[in-house]
Amino acid sequence: MSGSSTAIGVFAFSCGVILLYRLAVLPAQVCQLLAIVPALLWFLPVRRLLPGSVWALVIGLALGIAWASMWASERLGHGLPEGLEGERAKVSGYICNLPSAGSFNSIRFSFCVTRWYGLSLTQEAYDSLPTTLRLAWYGQREVMLPDHRLRLEVVLKQPHGTLNPEGFRYEDWLFRKGYRATGSVRSAIPDPSVVCALECRYHRLHAQLAEWVDRQFAEARHHPLIASLLIGNRGHLSSEHWGVLKATGTIHLVAISGLHLGLVALGTGFATRRVLLAVSSTRFSERSVRVSVFSVVLVCSLLYALAAGFTVPTRRALIMVAVGSWFLLNAWQVPVWQSLVIALGLVLLFDPFAPLDQGFWLSFGAVSILMCTFAGRLGGTGWLAGLFIAQGAVFAGLWPLLELVGQGQPVAGLLANIVAIPWVSLVLMPVLLVGGIAVAVFPALVDLVIPLMDALLGVLWSFLGVVASMSWPDLHGSTFEIVAFALLVLLVVLVPIRTFRAVGIVILASWGVAASFPGKPGNPSLAQPEVRVWDVGQGLSAMLRAGDQVLLYDTGPEVKGVFSAAESVLIPNLKALGIKRINTLVISHADGDHSGGISQILEQFDVGRVVTGEPAAVRAKLEHAEAVSVLGCAGEEVLGGELLISFWRAGGRVEGNDASCVLSARQGHAAEWLFPGDISSPIEAQYLKVSRNLRAESQPRERVVIAPHHGSKTSSSSAWVEELKLDIVIYTAGYRHRYGHPHRDVTARYRSGGATAFNTACSGGLVLAVDNGAVKTTEARHSVPFWIGGPGLTRAKCEIP
């Protein structure tokens, strides 16, 4: 094949790998073998029937699908048997990442299993047990494990996370990382019998390096940033650090990736070339100098990648640096895009799971934008102009991609990165690397190095803190407007016509001003009302929509600084639906699994009023005393002219669960939806008594209820189930949660009453709407990728007890 055909083949291979992750069903092994057929046909006379570029396209695409399918099948072939879920098991192995502090005084770490104990399994079943576990050890105030090689007693469960159309998917992350089971540690002892092979030794050395950095730089004021930038140990970063980095769009600075390895490559390459030329300008040929420089660059980049944990972004950056250096070594006169295509193909060859990583798309997206911006320019731009052009192009070009993956593009990132990137590249990283090496060689220098590092990091952090605290406008735009904005910015950069650039800049500035001052918040209008019950784990959040009006019932759970359903589930899903205003926010009661992240919701959306069963407790949870009315649970309203909403709360001095605001929504005679919060059986009896006359006068054709208190045995009494005559019951419970919801007695009660049952732990998010006189229910699990809903996986076999 020619060079162009090879590039086409590599690009097609990459497309094949990426295409696999758009499939709902993993191709069978026979299909994987058939995908290799086009490659075999290349060696037969039939290849003359088609041009070489067409063959390259077909063969590359087929091989890409086959390659990714093979690795995905191998990963899915390992899993935890259902009988071992929730049971105590004993395993031996070694720690295969840097442990970090978690919530509730826990240590979180990855564990590579070398042996399982006490299992009566066939050899085939034993070989298919998980080899990598994601574990948490609770009750440990210090991030300290007994040894690198351990024997653990653990309680495990299959990979599982919340499942909604948008937002973070924990199961995606677990599959991408190779964790085929998660769980908690009950006990841990050193196990010297574990054979520590090459990978084990590397992880031990990396852990020792992290401990050395912590010892040497423990006194530094910015020790967390030093550990993160020097060796990629981000476990010391606090929620305050992450908040500033996120607000300024500079998280990429603390993730060892292309920027950092590129600096190492440039620095070592420049220094090596200067040394070789200084030694002798005649002893070495130009070819020898280039080979030597390439070798040193590759070795130093590899050593730095290993010191940084050899993480996925680091490996990806290492491949890109190696490909770029190779092209420079050979001084190939080929289109710059060809090197990018080859790097893309190599990344997917060595890491076929890379398309599941957002960083993969952002990395290649940023490099593509920079190549498009600067490749082919006839004249230089100057370093200052180039910096502004590069940052503006990347900001605009990545915006559509960030919107696609559910992330925002903070305007503060423009200013922050224009200053932070050159400061980190030209000043901070050289000092950190040279200072770290100097301390390793001459430990006495630590007293001189730490003040210098702290001073430089202090400048950076003070600047980022100021930028984060400033009031920046939020740019609001439709998908079409954002894409058009990105394309126009790139055209203004690329087209060397002054008039065009002037007009383009005026259009961009005008749109930016208009987008900073959006009109009155409005929502898309629905033809028919719908109810959405989000999958938020052990908690509750649901939304009612009618016309262009929205009612949100509860906001799910939150663990401060760790997890918020509002941030990871509600906000991305509401924004994906185009919702900008929540007319009524109902917080049933103030418990953390129903009222988490209220302030985040109020910051992101225009909220008309808050209705709750515990006004004082809910008002106290508002972080900034937001200007919103917090009202008691009483009265009626009409949502969108179609849903009659009624609020009720038990009388007397009740608090907590029994103070829940009970909401009913009636859609004429077609359906009624009932949201009882966490009320217990005695409060259920009160509600039934109050609403008995209404039910007798107007019985809907179908009635849907959210099971009180997630299906707890203290709720859903026999009288409640029998009198309501339910058609559908929905349990909002966490998968294998320690509370054991829903209780077997409760599920049996609803089952005997004839109600169709759904559990968000099994179904994921639910969408309910009246269709042809009946309530139609759509489960998120029916539209999931193969690594979540495939045969034998949790979602496929999840059942309500």
N, C-alpha and C positions, 0 to 999 in steps of 0.2 A: 504494500500500500504506500501511496505517497504521503508526504507530511500533512497535507490538508485532510486526506482520508483518515489518517491516524487521529488527528484532532477531532474530526467528526465522530469517529468511533469512541474516543474517550468521553466526549460530551454525551453521546447516546448512552454509554455505560452509566454515566452519572444520572442521566434522566431515568434510566431503568431502576436504579437503586431508590431514587426519590419516589418514583411512581408506586413502588410496592406499598409505601406507607399511606397511600390514598385508598387502599383496598380494604373492604370490610371482611374479606375472607382470605386467609393465607393460601396461596396455591399449593395443591397437593404435591407430594414428591414426584409423582409421574409427570406433572406439569413442569416442575423444575427441571427434570431431565429433558423434556421436550424443548425447553428453552435453549438448550445447547445445540439443537439440530442445525440452526442456521450457521453456526460456527463450523460444524462438520461439513456442510455443503460447500463451504469455501474451498475445500481441497478437491472437489469434484469438478468435472468439466462444465457443470451447470452454472458455475459462477460467471461464465462469459455472457450469460443472458442479461445481466444487470451491471451497470457501472460500479466501479470500486467504491465510490462515495455512498451509493445506496446500500451495498453490502456492509460497509462500515457502520451505517446507521442501524441496519437490522440486527447485525451481529452484536454490536455494542449494547443496544437496548435489551436484547434477549439475555446476554450475559449479565447485565446489571440486575435484571429481575431475578435471574437464577442465583446470583451471588448473594443478594440481600435476603432472598427466600431461604437459602440454605442456613444462613446465620440466624435468622429469625426462628426457623424451625428448631435449630439446636438450642436456642435460648428458651423457647417455650417448652422444649422437651424436659426441662428441669422444673420441678414444682413440688410443693408441699402436699402430701396426700391429705384428703379431707379428714381422715381419722386422727391425724396428728394435730389438727387445729385446736388450740386451747389446752392441749396436754403438755405436761412437762417432758422435755427431751434433753439429752446430754450430747454435746458435740465438742470436738477438739479442733483447733485450728489456730489462726493467727490474725492479728488486727491488720487490716489492709487499707487504712486511711488514718488521718490524724483525728483522734477523738476530740469532740467539742462539747461545750456545756449546753444542755438543753433546758427545757422548762421543768418545773417541779423538782429541782435539784437532781437532774439526771445527766448522765454521760451518754452521748450518742456516737456510735461508731459503726464501721463496716467490719464484718467478720468473715474471713475466708475459711470455709469448713474443709478439713482434711479427713475427718472421721465422725460417724454417727454411732451411738451406743444403744444397745438394748432393743433393737428393732427386728421384728420377725418379718422380713421382706425377702422377696426373690432378688437375685442379683440384678436383674433388669430394673426392678423398682428401686433398689438401693442406688444404682448408678444414675437414676433420674432425680434423686433428691437435690435440693438447692445446694449450690456450692458457695453462694455469697448471700449473707444475711444483713439486713439493716436492723440494728439493735439499739435499745435504750436501757440503761441501768439506773433505776430510780433510787433516790435517797442518798446520792453521792454528792457531797458538797464540793469536792475537789475533782478536777478532771485528771484522775489518776487511776490507772488500771494495774492489777498485780504484776503483770508481765506482758511481753509481746506475744508469747505463745500461751494459750489458755485452754482450760477445760471448763465449759460453761454449762449451767443448767438453765434452760430457756423455755419460754412459752411463746409459741409462734402462731401466726396466721398467714393466710395467702395474701398476696398484694391486693390492696383495696384502698380506694379513695373516693371522694365525692365525684359525682358524674353529672355534668350539666353541659348545655351547648357551648358555653364560653367559660373562660376563667381557667385557673391553674388546675391541672389534672395530676394528682399524685401518682396515679397508676402509670401515666406516660413517663413520669420521671423515674419511677422504679424500674420499668421495663428498659428504659434507655441506659440506666446505670447497671443493669444486670442483677438487681435484687429480686429473687424469686420467693422470698418470704421476709416478713418483718416480725418483730416481737420484742419481748422484754427479758432481761437477765434476772434470774433468781439468785444465782451464786456464781462465783468465778474463782478458780485457783490456777496457779501456774502449771503448765504441762510441758516439761522439757522433752517428753517423748515425741512431740510433733517435729517431723522432719522439716527443717527450714531450708527450702530450696532457694533458687535465685530470686524469685518474686518476693518471697518472705523476707529474705535478707535485705532486699532493697527497701521494703516498707519499714523494716527495723532501723536501717540507716537513716531513712528520712525522718523517722520519729526522733532519733537521737539528734539529728541536725536541728529539728524544731525545738527540742529541749535545750540545746546549746544556745540557740538564738534567744530563747526565753531567759536563760540564765545571764547571758552577757548583756542583754539590753533591757532587763527587767526594770532598771531604774529610770529608763527613758520616759519622758512625759508622753510621748507618742509611740509607746511600745506596740500597741495593736497595729498601727499603720506600718511600722518598721517590719514586723513579722509578716504582714500581708504583702508588702511590696518586695521584700527580700526573698522570701521562700514560698509565697502563696498561702500562708497560714492565716485564714480569715476568721478563725474560731474566736479570736480575742476582740473582734469588732463588736461594739455595742449597738443597741437599737438607735442611739443618737447618731452614731457613725453612719449607719445605713440610711437614716432619715435624711441627713445632709447630702450624702452621695446620690440618693434617688432624686431629691429635689433639684439637684444641679446637673443631673444626667452624666455623672462621672463615675458610676459604678465600674465601668470598664477599666478604670485606672488601678483598681485594687484586685483585678483578676489577671493573673499572669497570662498574657496572650501575645498577639502579634506585635503590639507596641513594644513590650518589654524585650521579647526575643529579637525583634528588629534592631533595638538599640544595642543589644549584646553583639549581634552580627555586624552592625556597622562599626561599633567601637573596636572589636577584635580584628575585623578586616582592615580597617584603616591603620591600626597600630602594627599589625603583622606586615602589611605592605611597606610601611615606612621603615621598619626594622630591616627587612630583607634588602630594600634598596640602599639603605645606609651601610649595610655590611659590604655589599659589593654590587656595583651596577653592571659588572661584566660577568661575574661568576654564574649568575642565574639568568636563564633565558626568560622572556616574558611569559612563556607557557609554564615554566617551572614556578615562577612567582605566583601566577594565577592558581595553579594547583595547590601550592602551599597555603595561600590565603584561603582558598575554599576549604581545605582540610581543617585549618585552624578554626575558621568560622563555624564549620559543622560540629567539630568537637566541643568548642566552647558553648555553642547553642544547646547541644545535647546535654552537657553537664549542667547548664543552668535550668534546662527543662526538668532534669532529674531532681535537682535541688528544689524545684518548685512543686514537686509532687507528681510530675508527669501526668497531669490531669488531661481531660479531653481537650479543653481550649489550648493547653500547652502543646500537646501532640499535634493538633491541627496547625498551630503557628509554626512548629518546628518543620513540618512538611512544606509549608509555604515558603519559609526561609530557605530550606534546602533547594527547592525548585528554582526560586529566584536567583540564588547564588550560582546554581549550575548553569543557568542561562547566561549570567554575567561572565562566568568562567570561560565559557565557550564563545562568548561574544556573538551569539547566534543572531543573524539578521532575520528574525521572524516577527510576526505581529505580536505585540505585547499580550494580546488576549490569549494566544496559544499557551503561554506559560501559566496563565490563570486556569485555563481548561485542564491542563495537565495536573496542576496542583489540586484542582477539584476532584479529578478522577483518582488521584493517589489518596486523598483524604477519605474518600468513600470506599476505596479498596481496603485500606487498613482499618477503617471504622465505618462499617456499613450502617450503623445506627445513628450516624451523625445528623441526618435530616430531622430527627426528633428533638434536636437541641436548637433552641432559639439563637444561641451564639453562632452556630454554623451559618445561618442565614444572614445574621447581622455582620459577621466577619467578611464573608464573600460579597455581601451587598456593599459594604463600605469600600473594600478594595476595588470592586467594579466601578463604583462611582468615582473614586480617585483616578483610576485609569482613564475613564471616560473624560474626566476633567482636564488631565494634564498630558495624556498621550497625544502625540502629534502636534504639539504646540511648536511654532517656529521660533518664538522668542521666549526668554525667561520672564518670570513674573516678579522676581525679587522675593526674599524670604518672608517679608511682612505681608505683602499682597498675596503671596501663595498661601500663607497661613489662613488669612481671612477667606480666600476663595475655597480652600479645602474644607474648612469648617462649615461654611455656608452651604456648600454642595452636599456634604455628608448629612448635615442637619435636615435639609429639604429632601434629599434622596432617600434617606432611611425612614422618613416620617410615614409614608404609606405602609412600609413593611412593619413598623412598630404598631401601627393601628391594626394591621392584620393579625398580629400575635397578641393583641389586647393590651399593649403598653402605650402610654402617652409619650409625647415629645415635649419635655419642658422647655419653655423659651429661655429659662435661665441657663440651659445647657450651652447656648450660643456663646455667651460671655464667659461662662465657667471654663469651657474647653479651650477657648482661644488663649486663655492665660495658663490654664492648668497643664495642657498637653506639652507646650514647650518648656514649662518649668520642670515638669516631671522628666521629660526626655533629656533636656540639655543640662540640668542642674542636679535634680534630686536623685535620679537613678544612678548616674555615675558616682555620686558621693556615697550612696547606699552600698553599691557593689564594691567599690574600692575600699570603703570603710569596713565593710564586712570581712573582706579578704585580709585587710590590714590587722584587724582584731584577731582573726584566726591565726595569723602568723606571729603577731606581736601583741599578746593579750594586754599588756600594760597600756596600749594606746586607747583602750576603751574609754578612759576618762576624758580623752580629747575628742574621740569620735562621736560619743553620745550627744554632747552639747551642740556639735555641728549639725548632726542629723535632726535633733529637736528643733533647732533654729530654722532649718530649711522646711521641715514639715510644718512648723508653726506658721510660717508665711503662707504655705498652701492651705492649711486648714482654716486659718483666720479668713483668708480670701473666700473660700468656699462657704464658710459660715455666714459671711456678709451677703454673698449672693443668694444663699438659701433664705435668708431672713427678709430679703427685699420683696416687695409686692410686684409680681410679674403677671402680665395678662395671660389668660388662657385663650389659645386660638381655637375657635370652634368652626368646624367645617364638615361638609359631607365627604364621603369617600371620593366622589368625583372632583370636588374642589381641592382636596389634599393631593390627589394624583396630578391634577392640572398645575397646582402650585409647584410640585416637585419638578415636573417636566419643564415648566417655564424657567425655574431657577437654573436648571442645567443648560437650557438653550441660551439664557443670558450669559452664562459662563463660556459657552462654546462658540457662539456666533460672534465673530469679530467685527460687527457693524455697530457703530456708535449709536446711530438713531434707534436701531432695534433694541440695544441694551438700555438706552434711556427710557424708551416706551415700556419695556419689560419691567424695569425697576419701579416706574410709576405705578404700573398695574399691581406688582407684588406689594408695594407699600400700601396702596389703597385697599387691597384685599386684607392685608394684615391688620390695618386699622379697623376695617369693618368686622373682621373675625374676632377682634378683641372686645367688641361691644355687641354681643348677640342681642337680638330682640327678645320679646317676651317669651319665656320658656314654654314650649309646646310639645305635645306628643303626637305621634301618628295616630290616626283614627282607625279603629277596628270595626269591621262590618258586624261581627258577632262577639258578644262578651266571652272572655276566657279566664280561666284560673290556672296559675302556674304554682306548683309546689316545688321549691328548690331542694336539691340534695345538699344539705349543710352538715351532714353527719348527725351527731347526737344534739339535736336542737330543732328549731322550726323557723322557717321563713316561707311565706307564700305571697302571691300577688294576684289581685283581681283587676281586670281591665274591662272597661266598657266605653265605647266611643273613644274619646281622647283623654279620658280620665283614668287615674291609677290609684289604687289603694294597696299599700304594702303592709302585710300583717307579720310582725316580728322580723328581727334582723339576724337571727342565728347566733351561734356561739362565738366567743372571743377569748383568747388567752393573750393578755397584754405582752407585746413585744415578740410574740411567737406566731399566732394565727388569728385571723379575723375572717369570718365568713362574709362579712360585708365587703372587705377588700378583695378576697380571692374569688368569691362567687357572685354576690349581688351586684356590685358596681359594674364589673365587665359584662354581665348578662343584661342588666338594665340598659347600659349604654349601647350594647349590640342591637337591642330592640328599638333604639332611637328615643328612649324615654329621658326627658329632661326635667319633668315636674312630677312630684308625688303629691297628689291632692290631699290624701290622708295617710299618715303613718300611724299604724296601730301597734303599740307595744303591749302585749297581753299583760305582762308583769315584769318586774325588774330582774328576774333571775338571769344569770350570765349566758345561758344557752338560748335565750329568747331576745335579749336586748344588747347583744354585742355589737360594737361599732356604730352606735347611733350617731355619734359626732361625725364619723366618716361619711355616713349617708347625708347628713345635713350639709356637709361641706361640698359634696359632689352634685347634689340635686336641690332644686327649689321645692321646699316642702311647705304645704299649706298649713297643716296643723298636726299635732301629735295627740292621739287619744290612747289612754292607758288605764289599767286598773289600779296602778300605784303612781299617781302623779308626782308626789314628793320624791319618791325613790328614783323615778326616771329622770326628773329634773336635776337631781344630784349627780347623775351619771354624765350629764352634758359637760364636756371639757371646757368650753369657752362661753357658757351661758348664751348659746345661740338664740337669736331673736326669733323664736317660734312659740306659738301657743301650745301649752301642754294642758290638755283637758281631761276631765274624768270620763269614765266609760258610761255613757248614757245617751239616749236619743236615737234618731233615725236620719238617714240621708239617702239620696238617690244618686247612684254612680253612673255617669254617662247616660242618664235618662232611661236605663234598662235594668239596673240591679238595685233592688231595695235593700239597703244595708241597715241592720238593727244592732245596737250595742246593748249589752246587759252585763251587770256585775252583781255578785251576791251582796246582800245587805249585811249590816253588822260590822263588827271589828274583825275583819279577816285580812290576812296579809300573805305574801308569798304566793304559792301555787293557787290557793283558793281565792285570791284576789284577782285572778286572771279575767281579762276582758273577753267575754264571749261574744263572738260576732256571727251573725247569720246573714247570708246574701241570697235573695230570692230572685230568680229570673222568671217572672210570671208564674204560670202553672207548670213550666217545664222542669225546673230544677231548683234545689236549695242546697247551698254549701254552708256547712257549719264548722266554725273554728272555735273550739272551747278552751284553748290554752292548756293549762296544767291542772284544771279543777279536779277535785276528788269526788268520790261517790256521793257524800252528803250534799255537796254543792250541785252535782248533777240533778239530784232529786229536787232541789229548789228551782233549778232552771226548767225542769220538766213541768213542774206545777204552774209556773208563770206562763209558759208558752203552750200549755195544753189546749186552751180554747182556740188559739190561732191555728194550731195544727189540725184541729177538728174541722174548722171552717175552710181551710185552704190547704189540702194535702197535695204537694208537688208530685209529678209523675216519678221523679227520681230525687233521692236525697244522698248527698255526699258529706261525710264527716271526717275531719282529722281526728284520729283517736286521741282522747284526752291523755295528757301526760305521757305521750309517746307509746301508749299501750301498757302503762304500768298496772300492776295488779290492784293498786289502790283506786283505780278509776274504771270506767266502762262497766258499770254495774249491770246486772241482768235487766233491771227495770229500764235503764238507759238504752240498751240494745233492743229490747222488745218493743218499747214504746215509740222509738224513733223510726222503726221499720226502714232500716238503711239499705241502700242499694250498693254503695261503695264506701269502704273504709280505708283510710290511708294512715300508715304508721310512719312517723318521721323519727327514725332511730339510727344510731350508729352501728356499723357492722361489728358484730361480736363485742359490743361495748360491755364494760364491766357491770352495768346495771341490768343487763339481760333483757332489755326491751326489744320487742313486745313480749309480754308474759304469755306462756302457753294457755293458761286459763282464759285470758282475754281473747286471744286469737280463736280459741275453740268457741267462745261465746258468739263472736261475730260470725264465725263460719256457720254455726247452727242457725243463726238468724237469717242466713241466705245472702249475706253481703259479700261482694267481690272485694278481695283484699289486695292492697299494694303496699310495698315497703320501700322507701327511698333508698335504703341500704342495698336493695336488690335492683330496683327499677331505675335508680338515678332520679333525675328531675322528671316531673310529670306535668303534662299540659292537658287540661280538661275543658271541653266546650260542648255545647248542645249541638248535635248534628242530626237532622231528620227526627227531632223529637226525643232523642236519646243522648245521654252523656257519653261522648267519645273520649277515651283516655289514651294519650300517647306517651310511651316510656322512652327515656333517653337511651336505655340500654339496647334498644333495637336499631340504633344508628351509630354504633361505636366501632372503632377499628378492631382488627383481628386480635391484637394483643390484650384487649380488655374483654371482649365478648365471644371469643372463639370457643370451640368445643373443649370441654374439660376445665374451663376457667371459672373464676368465682361468679361472674355475672350470669353465665350460662346455666349454672346449677344452683343458684341461690334460691332458697325456698323459705317461706314464712312458716315458723314452727306451729 
